[in-house]
Amino acid sequence: MKQLWRIFLFDIRMSFKNFMGAYLLIIPMVILLILRSFLPAVDSSSANFAVINEGPNAVDRELIATLDEIGDVSFYSTIEELEDRMAAIGEIEGLYWDPVAGQYVSLVEKTGEDNELFTLAARYIRQQYLGDNYPELPRMVSFSAAVPPELSDRTEISPVATMGGSLFIVFISIMTAFMMGLAIVEDKDQGTILALRISPVSSSDYYIGRSLFPFLVTIAYSIIGVFMLGLAGINIMQMLTVVIPSFATAMVLGLFIGGMGKNEIEAMGIGKVSAMLFMFVLVAAALLPDNWHWTLWWMPVYWIFDALEEVFIQQADWFSVGWKSLLALALAGGYFLLLRKRIVRGLGATE
Amino acid sequence: MKKLGNLLRKDIVLGIKDVFLLLEIVFSVIFMLVLLFLIPEEIRTEGHVYIWDRTGIIEDFVTDYVPDHEQSLGEYFVSNRVDLIAGITDDRNAVGLIINAAGQERYEVEMLSQPYTKESLARFIEADMEDLMNILQPPMGRYPADVYASVRVEAFQRGVDEIQPFNQSLLAPVIVFNIGLIGLFAMVSLIGQERMDATLRAYRLSPSGLGLFLLSKNIVITGVSILNFSILYLPIMGFSGYLEALSVMIVTVIAMSSIGVALATFYQGPLEAIGWVFVLMLLFALPGVSLLNPVFSPGWLQAIPTFHSLFGLDAAMFPDNNADLIWRSVGILALLSAVLVPLTGVLFTSRIQKEA
């Protein structure tokens, strides 16, 4: 324990002597700031309208105000400008007044062969016309919207924010794993690992000691991330119950990168494909329907992501958090045991 | 030419010896197999609506006119409240609608939402239901004929099948992140390693220029990328759009390699640069959100190079009338490369010359 503590202090001292300590503190903050400015923009996107608001093709102000309530409206002066915008990337509907035909033109990029009726704007235009010209006709639909009692215990935090939180934590874990792996390769290059063999410090003390600082950074940033991404109100202890064992996955990945990589090129190559695999699993977990999630069960990162999602949407109970965290831990342990011989052999090898 | 040949031979041998080339190829094969055999084609990523239509008006219309409504519209008709609640409980992006008759030409629509469902969605569904009922009210709808004439729907393209197989729609992001970013990682690690091994210092004393040194690495990385791209693309998409997509991918790799050279210029090794590689990876991943959710398409996303890579590839893979998009993407990325390659080359050369 004393050795561990000394290695930890030594590691922190060395980290701040070179750039790595500051680096490990700054980079997650940069990532967090990017996510924090990006996620609300994704969350607020619903529908886009490009409308002409001046000249003979101008759309009625009342209609523009109505469209503004359901989406983002951008303004153009001519039909050519509007069509140019529509030809660009992104899903957007165009709208202008045709003074010759005496009707609105609702323009979409693609639609079915025989669709002459349905666009977002067309619905509002017909109803506005009906209201203006047939005031005697009452509305047909009495509409109400409510959260059913069965879902009332769900959080009001949007799925974009909860997913952003989970992605951030997993992303930081992958990054720290990458850094640990590259640091091990550097240690091998500089002969530190060989020197360890004739010192009283055991290899496990050394690796655990050197992982403590990244571990603390991961924990700290998980908590900071929760507040910065607007997820305050979740059960922090449940989140930590997932994050703490999840670091085992980062450690195994770090040891794998460091052990298998004979030099930094190899380590970068192994790290890159591993990181891609992890990211692929996260994207698949986010996009695939539940009945396809079995295809991802073999990856510890899936269980971490799944458990974090439950915590962030405030649907987690301690049992589910516990078994998913344990399963992620067990899978990470399983992979370590599977690769142990190669990792240990790799840790002793240098070019 | 001979010098370049020698450099190329050295970089290829190093690439094979350091398993970098082999790893990239093996993982491209794995990703290809996963996309081809594991990821299903028929997945919708947009929200679903579970509808219990007790009047039968909407259900009859939709099932008659849109046979694949579950797939194309994401609309599921259920016959009781329990199934509706089960649907929106399982699917966190779904909402439910219960439609009841409430007298002569009157209907009640109850929307069962998630706690985080946006108000704008409820407003839209309200307008949608009012419009649909006015159109479908038996026997001939309620709208007077002139209401229909108040708006004309026009489209750039008609009859286009908008549903792309889910596994194919994932191919563009996989290509950009697995292959497009090879240069970013590879340049940082290859140059960093040569710097650590002092071969870069030794190279300065040789008659070859540093420009040739970078060119050789660029050629090897581009070659590996073309090979990996073909492994991923051909089994999934065939030759449809192959050359166009390859063009987009090549200029992406060159642009990313230049960024890798810039990082390798300022940082001594991969360990120093890796944090920024991750920040860049995250930034480069942001346009992927717009690709999967086209409603989100703010103008500033176009400042990120991978935006053009992703949409250029998408346009090449799923051609309609968007050929100009492919060549615009190639043009923008080629222009970016034309600026970055000499700029980072000059930076790299001057920095290396100054190094002790």
Interface residues (C-beta under 8 A of the other chain):
Chain A: F19 M20 Y23 L24 I26 I27 V30 I31 I34 L35 F38 A41 V42 S45 S46 A47 N48 E69 I70 G71 M86 A87 I89 G90 E91 I92 D98 A101 Q103 Y104 V105 S106 L107 V108 E109 K110 T111 G112 E113 N115 E116 L117 F118 T119 L120 A121 A122 R123 Y124 I125 R126 Q127 Y129 L130 N133 Y134 L137 R139 M140 V141 S142 F143 S144 A145 A146 V147 P148 E150 L151 S152 R154 T155 E156 I157 S158 P159 F171 I174 M175 F178 M179 L182 A183 E186 D189 K262 N263 E264 I265 E266 A267 M268 G269 I270 G271 K272 V273 A275 M276 L277 M279 F280 V283 A284 L287 L288 P289 D290 W292 T295 I313
Chain B: L14 D18 V19 F20 L23 E24 F27 F31 V34 L38 I39 P40 I43 T45 I85 I88 T89 D90 D91 R92 N93 G96 A102 E105 R106 Y107 E108 V109 E110 M111 L112 S113 Q114 P115 Y116 T117 K118 S120 L121 A122 R123 F124 I125 E126 A127 D128 M129 E130 D131 M133 N134 I135 Q137 R142 Y143 P144 D146 V147 Y148 A149 S150 V151 R152 V153 E154 A155 F156 Q157 R158 G159 V160 E162 F166 L170 P173 V174 F177 N178 L181 I182 F185 A186 V188 S189 L190 G192 Q193 M196 G269 P270 L271 E272 I274 G275 W276 F278 V279 M281 L282 L283 A285 L286 V289 S290 L292 N293 P294 V295 F296 S297 P298 Q302 F307 F311 D320 D324 L325
